[in-house]
Amino acid sequence: MAVQPETPLQTVKRLYGNKDKLVDQLAKTLADAEEDAGEFKERLLKSSNQKLLRLAEVGKRMSEKYGDKDKLVAFVAQAWGKTKDLDFVAKLSAYTPARLLDMAKAGPPAQRKKAS
């Protein structure tokens, strides 16, 4: 008899106990200064378990490698050679952590062209 893969609900229960604990952890990690924490938690509670698990993974990678979103923004701006371009840095600050991680991994467009 084949073992069925774990469902997202089972994974949430195994790793975090319940959805509320996962949402609390995500709210601490991914909360935006401009958004009310209560509204953010409300939105997260309406999200699917699979999406919450993906967000938890993004938050974990961001915290482990860069510390927080501001440091990640600074890293991307430096990698792209635009630390003095305040408009670019402000635009980066509006991006999601997942998008910033992708940008950090891919590097600036000039670097990607050389790699091809």
C-alpha positions in Angstrom: 0.0 0.0 0.0 1.4 3.4 -1.1 1.8 6.1 1.5 -0.1 9.2 0.6 1.7 12.6 0.7 1.0 14.9 3.6 -1.7 17.5 3.0 -1.0 21.2 3.7 -3.3 21.0 6.8 -1.4 18.0 8.2 1.9 19.9 7.6 0.6 23.0 9.4 -0.6 20.9 12.4 2.7 19.0 12.5 5.0 22.0 12.2 3.0 24.8 14.0 0.2 23.1 16.0 -2.5 25.1 14.3 -3.2 27.8 11.7 -3.4 30.6 14.3 0.2 30.0 15.5 1.5 30.0 11.9 -0.3 33.2 11.2 1.1 34.8 14.3 4.6 33.8 13.3 4.1 35.1 9.7 2.7 38.4 11.0 5.9 39.0 13.0 8.1 38.1 10.1 6.3 39.6 7.1 4.3 42.5 8.6 4.6 45.8 6.8 4.9 49.0 8.8 2.2 50.7 6.7 -0.4 48.0 7.3 -2.4 47.4 10.5 -1.3 44.2 12.1 -4.9 43.1 12.9 -5.9 43.5 9.3 -2.8 41.6 8.1 -3.6 38.7 10.4 -7.2 38.7 9.3 -6.1 38.4 5.6 -3.6 35.7 6.5 -6.3 33.7 8.3 -8.3 33.7 5.1 -5.4 32.3 3.0 -5.0 28.6 2.2 -2.7 26.5 4.3 -0.5 25.9 1.3 0.0 29.6 0.7 0.8 30.1 4.4 3.4 27.4 4.3 5.0 29.0 1.2 5.0 32.4 3.0 6.6 30.8 6.0 9.4 29.3 3.8 10.0 32.8 2.2 10.1 34.4 5.7 12.5 31.8 6.9 14.9 32.2 3.9 14.8 36.0 4.2 15.5 35.9 8.0 18.3 33.3 7.7 20.2 34.9 4.9 19.4 38.7 5.2 17.9 39.3 8.6 14.9 41.4 7.6 13.2 43.0 4.6 15.2 46.3 4.9 18.5 44.5 4.8 17.3 42.5 1.8 16.3 45.7 0.0 19.7 47.2 0.7 21.4 44.0 -0.6 19.4 44.1 -3.9 20.0 47.8 -4.3 23.8 47.3 -3.8 23.8 44.3 -6.2 22.1 46.3 -8.8 24.5 49.3 -8.2 21.7 51.6 -7.4 22.1 52.4 -3.7 22.0 56.1 -4.3 18.9 56.0 -6.5 16.3 56.7 -3.8 13.3 56.1 -6.1 14.6 52.7 -7.0 15.2 51.8 -3.3 11.6 53.0 -2.5 10.2 50.9 -5.3 12.1 47.9 -4.0 10.7 48.5 -0.5 7.2 48.1 -2.0 8.0 44.6 -3.4 7.1 41.4 -1.6 9.9 39.5 0.2 9.5 36.6 -2.3 10.1 39.0 -5.3 13.1 40.5 -3.6 14.6 37.1 -2.9 14.1 36.2 -6.6 15.8 39.5 -7.6 18.7 38.8 -5.1 19.2 35.3 -6.5 19.0 36.3 -10.2 21.2 39.4 -9.9 21.1 42.5 -12.1 20.2 42.3 -15.8 23.8 42.9 -16.9 25.0 39.9 -14.8 22.2 37.7 -16.2 23.2 38.5 -19.8 26.8 37.6 -19.2 25.8 34.2 -17.6 23.8 33.3 -20.7 
